[in-house]
Amino acid sequence: MPRASRYVVTLLAVALAVVVIDRVTKIWAVDALSDGEVIVLFDPWMQLRLVYNPGAAFGFAGGYTVVISLIAFGVAFAILRLSRRLRNVWWAIALGGILGGALGNLIDRMTQPPGIFQGYVIDFVEWPGFPVWNLADAAIVGSVALVFVLSLRDVPYDQPRHADAGSTTDDGPA
């Protein structure tokens, strides 16, 4: 397998893992919490409560579901296009997390009522004073944080950090 391919495989594996975990937890949440039940996990820090979110991550931008769906398609396309140039495992992980989170919530927007491009996202994790969220949201936020760190540390996504060392990869965040 060519070296570049392993980064694409890593990105896709992370994205798939995020989508699968997100779907499984959302299916469980709808089944376990649909009757209005609240499950307290760590009183008073975390509980589970089912919410159908018409907006973006953490309840922002309600009423813009079509626009958010189109943005998610655009992000997915951009990440997949960029993936061919990846040469760093940390960037592959970060972009895979963003892709998986975007697709996880996009699946809800495509399959949940009231209809395609208008569906509500299933959220169910609640912290006091914070909007209810799901694991796709967490993957997006955590992955964006990793992108921020990689960018601050000047870790390139598409070329070796030390070209003079003869390496074709830089798998560390420097």
Helices and strands as residue ranges (DSSP letters): H 3-33, E 39-42, E 46-53, G 57-59, H 65-83, H 89-111, E 121-126, H 135-152, G 163-165
